């Protein structure tokens, strides 16, 4: 029995079954089972021992009562005895699609709130309050409705693009177009952050110093694969800025991927002489920074919150200009409304 765990394009298990049938000796039968993992990076052991569901794909589907199903049930018996959870037995294709569809939906929630954040910025609204409000609806939920720089890492971006490609191969054009837009929205958030930094620097970042706090694609990890933080730092550097990066855990990996960027050994060291401070990964260390201490080393007092995680009021109270993705500037909205309606304010 060959049990597949990886996130793969639908149809992979059937192809593997054909390869296995070709290679096994006469009189021996090999059977491919698909049992996708649902593990979060940094929580693999906990998610394995206390799963929220188990999905098993068999050649014969839910009615398959063969040896393969029996062996998988035996393997999971100790886990289910200590922490029961739903077990879904289905066909191979459905089991493969469950994992990629789950990842695509999570990515969609993130891109949805980031698309809405664009409207919030333009309208002078606050995307964090909006997310809290719509997240109270049990049909929606609050998780993954965090507007900001978007998702990265070694899973979601890769899985979305692989799912998109496979949908195209199968002729599922609507799915392909939809997933392409989810991916595009995600990537455009990085460009928008570069625009905000450029605006904060008066229209050009050439010769300006930008402290980029964060290198990992998410907190509590040293993974920098497809990191929005490093991507933004790299784009700023290409535009002539001096991007100084600090991360509590990911500096070694960041240096290996972007050796031309400048790195600091602490948050305050990264902020020294900075015209703009950009929070790109929501580490607790950054949330707890003392605005006065940062002001003591930075050249400018502009904080750009790329993750909507910083205590805005506390920074504003100490003289900082605070901007974030999805939090508009009401005065700009008033100006646009005045022009649009032809009103004159006195």
Secondary structure as GFF3:
##gff-version 3
##sequence-region A 1 346
A	DSSP	beta_strand	2	4	.	.	.	ID=ss1
A	DSSP	alpha_helix	12	23	.	.	.	ID=ss2
A	DSSP	beta_strand	32	34	.	.	.	ID=ss3
A	DSSP	alpha_helix	44	49	.	.	.	ID=ss4
A	DSSP	beta_strand	53	58	.	.	.	ID=ss5
A	DSSP	three_ten_helix	61	63	.	.	.	ID=ss6
A	DSSP	alpha_helix	67	82	.	.	.	ID=ss7
A	DSSP	beta_strand	86	91	.	.	.	ID=ss8
A	DSSP	alpha_helix	92	123	.	.	.	ID=ss9
A	DSSP	alpha_helix	127	135	.	.	.	ID=ss10
A	DSSP	alpha_helix	156	169	.	.	.	ID=ss11
A	DSSP	alpha_helix	173	200	.	.	.	ID=ss12
A	DSSP	beta_strand	209	213	.	.	.	ID=ss13
A	DSSP	alpha_helix	228	238	.	.	.	ID=ss14
A	DSSP	beta_strand	242	246	.	.	.	ID=ss15
A	DSSP	alpha_helix	251	257	.	.	.	ID=ss16
A	DSSP	beta_strand	262	263	.	.	.	ID=ss17
A	DSSP	alpha_helix	267	271	.	.	.	ID=ss18
A	DSSP	beta_strand	276	279	.	.	.	ID=ss19
A	DSSP	alpha_helix	284	287	.	.	.	ID=ss20
A	DSSP	alpha_helix	291	295	.	.	.	ID=ss21
A	DSSP	beta_strand	302	305	.	.	.	ID=ss22
A	DSSP	alpha_helix	312	317	.	.	.	ID=ss23
A	DSSP	beta_strand	321	324	.	.	.	ID=ss24
A	DSSP	alpha_helix	330	341	.	.	.	ID=ss25
###
